[in-house]
Amino acid sequence: MPGEEEPATARGGEGPDEAEEDAVRTRWAVLVAGSSGYGNYRHQADICHAYQILRKGGLKEENIVVFMYDDIANSPLNPRPGVIINHPEGENVYAGVPKDYTGDEATTQNLYAVLLGNKTAVSGGSKKVIDSKPNDHIFIYYSDHGGPGVLGMPNLPYLYADDFIKVLQEKHASNTYAKMVIYVEACESGSIFEGLLPADLDIYVTTASNAEESSFGTYCPGMEPSPPSEYITCLGDLYSVAWMEDSENHNLKAETIKKQYEEVKKRTSDLNSYGAGSHVMEYGDKTFKDEKLYLYQGFNPANANMTNKLFWRTPKAAINQRDADLLFMWRRYEMLHVKSKERVNVLREISETVRHRKHLDSSMDFIGKLLFGYENGPSVLQAVRPSGKPLVDDWDCLKRMLSTDLRVPLRFAQSVRHEAHASICKHMQQWYFWNHNEGSKHQHLRWSQLREMEPVDPRV
C-alpha cells in the first residue's frame, strides 16, 4: 500500500547501512516535466529516465508521482513511436512510466497538493499523493524551462519561487518527512531558492544553474555524441544526464550526496571551464550531504560492484536551453521536402520566433528606459542583486508582471538580470498608484505606453 512501512531488519549485528535504512521507513519521489511539445523532448525524457533509475533502486511505483504532459512518445514527429530515449545509445525509458498527472492535469495546483499529501485538493489524475510519515525521505526532481523566480509548467499558472517555498515550509511544519533532496533543471533555477530557502527545513537542493544564467541541453543533433540520425531534437539536459548517468554508474550505498554534487558540478561546468555549461548550485540544509544517495534514490543490486566508469559516451557539447527550440525547428526545416508547404510553414515559424525574441528584447529595453531613463536603463536591467538576496521583495508584483497587465512570458522575464525585476516592480507600483489616483500626465502616459505594447503569448 502507498506509504506502507518497509520491514525492519534484525538489529543484531547489523552494519551502519542497515541501521540507516531501517530508520528510513519509505522513500518517496516526485518527478516533474514542466514543458510540452516535441521540441522540448528532453524534459520528458529526463523525467522518464529518472523514473527508471528510482524503480531499479527499489522505490515502489505507488511512492513515485510523475507529472508530464505526455505528448512526446506518440507524437507524429517521434521517429520511434511509443519510445523515449535520453541518450544516443540509450534504451526506452518510457516503458512502464505511470501517467499520474498528464495533459491538463499537470498543474502547479496539483503539484502542491501532491507534495502536501492532500488528496482532496487534487483535480483529476491518479489521485496519488506523497502520503509520507515523519521518518520518510522525499526526492523531488524537476526539468523544464525557467526564468528568474519562476519555473514553467505544462499549464498555467507557473510555479513561483515564493509559493513553492511556502509549500515546502508547510510540508515541514506537518512533520511528514525526515529529510528531502531536490534537484532542479532549468534556466535561472538558482533564483527559486537564492535568499528564500531556510536552512532549517531538512531540505537539501541542487540546481542546474545559478540565479542569473541559462542551463543547457545536450545530446543534440550535430553534437558529439549525436542522437540517431532520425532525431531532430535534443535528447537530454546537461545537468540532468550528469546526475542520472552518475547514479547509474555508482554503488549508491557508497556514494554520498556531496560526491554526486561535486561530480555533477564538474561535468555540467564543462570541466570547470564553463565554455558550454552552467554553475551547479546548492541551497538549504547542507549538514547531511555525507549521507549516502541510496537513502533517497534507492539501491540497484546490479551496481553493487560498480566503479566510477561510464559505459556510455558522455556529451562533448551542449546548447543554451533557449536556443534548443531553434535548433529543433531548423532541423525539422532541413528534413522536409524542399517544395513542401510544411517546410514553408516551419521557416515562417523560425522567422516569427526570432522576430518575437527581438521584440521582447527591445520591449524590455524600452521599459528600462521609461523606468530608469535613457542613460541608466540598460545598466539597471543588467544589474545583479548581491548573493543571498531573493530575486524580488514583492512577489505579487512579479506575478502580475508575468501574467496579467503586461502578459509577460518566461522569455520576457529572462530578458533582464536579477536586480532589475525588483527595480521594475518598485517603479511599476508607483506608476500604478499614479494611474489610479489621477497622477501626473507624464506618468500616466508612460503607463499607457507599457499597456499598449504588443501582447505576447504567455506560453511562448
N, C-alpha and C positions, 0 to 999 in steps of 0.2 A: 504493500500500500504506500502511496506517496507520504514521504516524511517518516516512514517507519524506522525504528532504531535498528542499526546494524548489530548483530550479535556480538557480545563482548567475548574476548579471548580469555583463556585461563590466565590468572595473574601469576601463577608460579613460574618463575624462570623466564618471564617474557623480557625481550630486549627493549631498547628505547623506542624503536619504530613501532612495535606492537603497543607499547604503553601510550604513545601519541595517538595512534589510530583508534585505540579503544576510547580515548577521551572525545574523539570526534564522532558523533552519532551518525550524522548524514552529511553528505556533500551535495550541494545544490548548485545549479548553474542557470544563468540567463544569457542567451545569445541573441544579439540584435543586429540585423542588417537594415540600415536606415534608408536605403535607396530603392529605386525601381528602375526598370528599363534595361535592355540588353547591353547598352553602353557602360552600365555600372555592374556588369557581370561579376567583377572581382569581389564586391562586397558580400554577395550571397555565397560566392564560392568560399570566401574566408569563413563565414559562419558555418557552412556545411562541413568544412574541413575540421573546424573546432569541435563540432558535434561528434565526429568520428573519433577524434582523439579522446574525448571525455568518455565515450561509450567503451572504447578499448581499455580505458583506465578504470572501468568498473562502475562508473556513475550509472544509475538506473535511469531509464527513459522517463519515468514519471517524475524524476527530480531534475530534469533538464527542460527548460522552457525556451522555445525558439520563436523569434519574431523575424519574418521575412515576407516580402511581397509575393514571392514565389511565381515570378513571371519570366524566369531565365531558362530553366531546364527545358520547358516545352515551347520556348519562343521560336517563331519561324526562322529567326536568324541563327539559332543554335545548330551547328553542323552535326552535333550528336544528340538527337532528341532524347530527353529523359536523363541526360548525363551532364554533370558539372565536374570540372577538374580545377585544381588550384595550383597545379604545377605542370609544365610541359610534358613531363613523363608520369604524371600522377594518375591515380585511379579515380573512379567515380566516387565523389564524396556526397552526392545527393541521395544515394540509396539509403532508405530507412530513416531519413530525417523527418521528424514529426511536424505536421502542419498545425502547430498550436495557434498562432495568430498570423494569418496571411491576408493579402488583399486589403480591404477596407478595415480589417480588424487589427492591423499592425499600426497601432496608435500610441501616442505618448500616454494617454489616459490609461489604456490597458497595461502598458509597461509599468506605470506607477502602482496600479492595483495589484499586479503580479508580484512586484517586489515587496509590497506590504502584506501580501497574503490575503488580500481582500477579495474573495470570490464574488461578493455581491456587487462590487464596483466594476467588475469585468463585463464588457459588452461583446458578446459573440465569442468565437474561438473555442478552444478546448476546455476552457474554464480552469486550466492548470495554473496554479499559483505557487509561490515559494512559501509553503506552509512549514517554515523552519522552527526549530526549537533552540533553547539557549546554548547548547553545546555544538550546534551545527556550523559548518563552514559554507560560505557562498562565493562563487566565482562568477563575475559578470564580464562579458566581452562584447564590445560594440564596434562595428565597422561601417563607415559611410563618409559622406562629406560633412564638413563642419565649417563654422565661422566663429569669429570672436564671441564667446559666450553662448554659443548655440550649436546644437547637433541636429542634423537632418533626420526626418522620419518619413516613411512612405506616404503618410497622410498628415496634413496639418492638424493641430499646430506643431511647431518644432519643440524640441526638448531644450529648455533654457537652463543655464547653469544654476541659477538661484533656486529654481523649483526642484531640480534634481538633488541638490544638496539638502534641501528641506526634507525630501523623501528619505534620503539616507539617514538624516537625523531622527526622523520619525521611526524608521526601522530600528535604529539603535536604541531608542527610548523604549521600544516594545520588548526589549530583551529577548529577541528571537534569533540571535546568532552569536557565535563566539568571535569569529573573525571573518573578514571579507577581503577579497582581492579583485580589483577592477582593472581591465586592460581596455584602452580606448584608441581606436584607429580613426583619425580624422584630422583635417587641417585645423590649426589653432586649438587642438584638443587640450593643450595645457590651460587655456583660458577657462575651461569648465571647472577647474579646481584651484587655480592660482589665487591665493588670498581668500579662498572660500571654504575649503575643506578643513575642518578642525582635525587636530592630531589625536583627539581622544575618542574617536568613534570606532576604533579597532578595524579601520579600513586602510588598506594599502593600495595605491593607484600607480600605474604607469601609463603614459600617453605617448603616442607616436611622434608628437611634435610639441614644441613649447607654445606659449600663448600667442605667438605672432607669426608663425611660419606654416607653410604647407606640409602635408605628409605626401608620400609618394606611392604610385602604383608601380607594379613590376610584372615580369613575365609577359611583356607586351610584344606585339608584332614588330619585327625588326631588331629586337634586343637579343642578347645572348644570356641564357638560352631563350630561344623564341618559342612561342606556342606552336603546335602543329599548324601547317600551312593553311588549313581551312578556317582557322580562328582569326577574327578581325578585331579582337578586343583584349585588354589586359586580363590575365587570369588571377592576379592576386595583388596584395598591397605589401610594401616592403617590410614595415614593422610587423604586420600580421604573419606573413610567411616566416619571418625571422623567429618569432616565438613558437610558432607551431612546429616548424621543422626542428627547432631546438628540442622541444618536448618529445618529438618522435624519435630522436636520436640520443636520448639520455635515459638513464635509470632515474626516474623521478623520486625514488626513495633515497637517492644520493644527492641529487641536485637541489640547491636551495633557491628560494625566490630571488635572493640577491644575485646569485650566479647567473640566473636566466636574464635578469635585468641588465647585467653587465654585458652578456653575450649579445643580447638584442640591441642594446645601445651601440655597441661596436659595429655590428652588421648594418644597422639602419643608418648609421652616420657615414657609410662608405669608408670603413676602417678609420674613423675619426677625421677624415678629410672633408666631409660634408660637401663633396663635389656633386653628388647626386643623392641627397639624403637629408634627414632631419634630426633634431635634437630630442632623443627619447628622454622623457622627464619622469620624476617620481614625486608623489604627494602623499599627504596623510600620515598615518602611523607607520614609522619605519623601524619600530622596535622588534618586529617579528620577521624581518627579512631573512633570518638564518633558518627559518623553518623550511622543511622540505616541500617541494612542489606537489608531491602526491597527496598531501593533505587537502589540496584544492582541485587538482586536475585528475587525481586518481593515479593508479599504477597499472601499467601494462606488463604482465609477466614476461612477454616476449622481449622486453627491454632490460631484463634483469642483469644481463652481462653486457649491456650496450656501452660502448665508449663514445667519446665525442667525435664521431665520424659521420658526416653527411653522405648518404648514399646517392642523393640526387645532386645535380649541378645547381649551384646557388646563383642568384641573379648577379650579373655584372653591370647592370644598368637599371635605371628607374626613371619615371616620369612624374612631374608635378601632377598631383591629383586633378588640378583644374584644367590641365591640358590633355588628360587621358580621354575625355569625351571627344575632343577634336581629333585625336589620333584615331579613335574608333570610327568617326564619321568619314575621315579621309580614307581609311582602309576599306570602308564599305563602298565609297565612291569608286575606288580603284577596281574593285572586284565586279562591278556592274558593267553590262554591255555598253559600249561607247554611245550607242544610239537609243538606249532605253530611256523612257520617261522618268523612271525611278532615279536614274543617275542624275538627271537634271534636277529633280527634287532634292536629292541629297546635297548636291552642290549649292543649291539655294539655301538649304538648312545650314550648311557650313558658313556661307556668307552672312546669313542672318545672325548666327551665333557670334561671329566675330564682330559684326556691327553692334549687336546688343551689348557685348562686353565693352566696346569702346564707348557706347552711350552711357553705361553705368559708370565707367571711369570718369568721363567728362562731367557727368551729373554730380558725382561726388566732389570733383574739383570745383564745380560751380557752387555747391553748397558750402564748401570750405571757404571760398572767397566771400560769399554772402555773410557767413557767420563770423569769420575772423579777419576779413579784409583781404584785399588782393595780394598784399605783400606777405602777410602772415599765414594765409590759408594753407598753402602747400606744406609748410613746415609743421603746422599744427596737426595736419592729417597724418603725418609720418611720425609723430611723437609716440613714444612708448612709455607707459606707466612703469614706475620702479618695480623691481621684482618683489613679489609678496603682496602686492596690492591687487584687488579684484579689478576686472575689466571696467565696471561702472559702479557708481554708488546708488543709482536709481534704476533698478531693473525693470520697473514698469515702463519707464521712458524708453528703454531699449526695445522692449516688446512692442510698444506702439510704433516705434520707428521701423521695426522689421515686419510688421504685419498689418498695419491699418493705414494711417493717413498717407504715408509715402509709399506704402506697399513695397517695401524694400526686401528683396530676396537674399539668400545666403551670399550670392556673389557680390551684392551691394555691400553687405557687411564686411566682406573680405577686402574691399577696396581701400579701407583705411586701417591705420595701425591701432594699437592697444589704447593709447591715451585719448585718441580722437573721439571714440564713442562716448566717453564721459563728457568731453567738452561739447560735443554736438547735442547731447541730451540736455545739458545745462542750458545752452542757448535756445534750444527748441522750446523748453519750458517757459523761458522768458518771452519768446515770441507768442506762444500760445496764450499767455496771460494778456499780452497787449492786444492780440486779435480778438479776444473775448471781452475785453474791457475798453474797447474803443481807444486803443493806444495810438501812438503816433502814426501818421500816414506812411512814413518811411518804413517802420517796422511791419505794418500791415501789408505793404507792397511786397516786401521780401517773403513774408509767409505765403502770400498768394502765389508768388513765383514758384515756391517749393511745391505747393499743392498742385500746380498746373503742369508739373513735369510729366513727361510721357510715362504712363503707368507701365509696370513690368509684371510679368507673371511670377508670383512668389515661389513657384515650384521649379523655376529655371535655375 
